[in-house]
Amino acid sequence: MDEEEHLDQLISISTLLQNYVPLQDRTHKQKLYPSCFIASEAVDLLMKHGEVESREEAVDCLNTLMTAGVPNDDYSGGVEVVLFE
């Protein structure tokens, strides 16, 4: 996959996240995480929509988006991604 195809994939993933991954206030171990989504839900979505071939690829794409600050830009307000173990 060349750089332009990778960028197109990331844009598509960002759009899917906006449209299908609900942002909610969540509590875990008595700590409130406002306006966040659970990373495993995002990974499941990317797999379901065929955006990636593996869970590892999904995690890599999500990490790339997080490093670029994309969820904060695409969602209103700040966003935390939380993966509960």
Disulfide bonds with the S-S distance in Angstrom:
none
